[in-house]
Amino acid sequence: MRKKTIIILLITMCIAFAMVSSASAVNVGVVKATSLGSDVVYLTNAPDAVKKPTKYAQSAKFVSSHSQETKKNIYQVKPVNGLNAKYTFKTTYFLPQVWKKGKALTCVESSAIKGNYLYTLVLVNSKSNKGFIVRYDMKVLNKEGVNKEGTNAKSLRKIGMLYKSGKKLNAKLTRIAKAVKVGPTFTTGHGQSLSLNPKDGYLYMWQDISSSENLKLLKIDPKTLKPAKSYDFKLWNLGSKSYVKGVHDLAFDKYGNFYVEIVYGASQSLPTGAVKIYQGTINGNKITAKQAPNVLSRGPGAYKQSVGQGIGINPVTNRLFILTDGAFYSMPIDKLMSGTLSKEDMGYTVLNTKREFESITFDAKGTAYLFVLRGSEILQSKDPYV
């Protein structure tokens, strides 16, 4: 009987592994990115670049409450010269640190929103190339008051601690727990690129295991939370006659175009820390791409001191956001791609915190959601159209 049970268990595990690994692979080959030049927009009116802090800050009550926070954090613009986009972010959800079977949910690298669902990409650990997606039903969370300040605010973290200690949930916490779905583990790479393509309704991310020219883009089913398809290709820049490497960020506009941001070291034609942006399309098994003719002289963070943490696109204003720890820039996509972008078109924001930022994403109404760590939480902007 015991032998039969073991055999059944092994068969079940094999089937589960096969399901996770069942994504169809498409070898696209070399995608030739057209280039209309590299007209550098010198951001001489921007605030000083934000440097990576010596030590990242934590949420105000995270340690003293043993992660069971009830008072929301509020982050506003820091009073520095050059700011022209004044955002205020306030905690929407304190997300759990742990879940069923002691599964850690702390190492979050990116997030995306589709309708009522919030998706986060969690690494198994910071040194692993494996991770999984967690989906939160915001409609249920809000109905149960999880987005409100007070006792309800700590519900998700309380559920995680009760799971960890083997204690039962009451009726309310059971309803909240059912709003959380943890997907299977798969090879993710660094994981900071999870994003929604509003055109086809799928999630996408780079499987960026290395910084070579070999790129792999994953198409992920938002219901099963596992890869449904992968695109393998190389991106060749016809202007610079070189392969594009170091692709880690990803965002889609409302038309289904995708964007990536590449930061460059000093060269004969570009200043240190210059930012090139590529726009691409996915049509069936075909991928096209082109380099934006405008290049930013630098990003919001100091080059090699405050790394880029992600990009996002507001579907209402059609502005592209570049995020780093403590700050972000924004710009109109139409001017970026037409080569008419100027430094006056840019939005500059620096927030009054030294916490680690992981992603900025937007809902269909144009409201910004900022994901920060220590502990994991998502904050909502009260100024969606700045």
Disulfide bonds with the S-S distance in Angstrom:
none
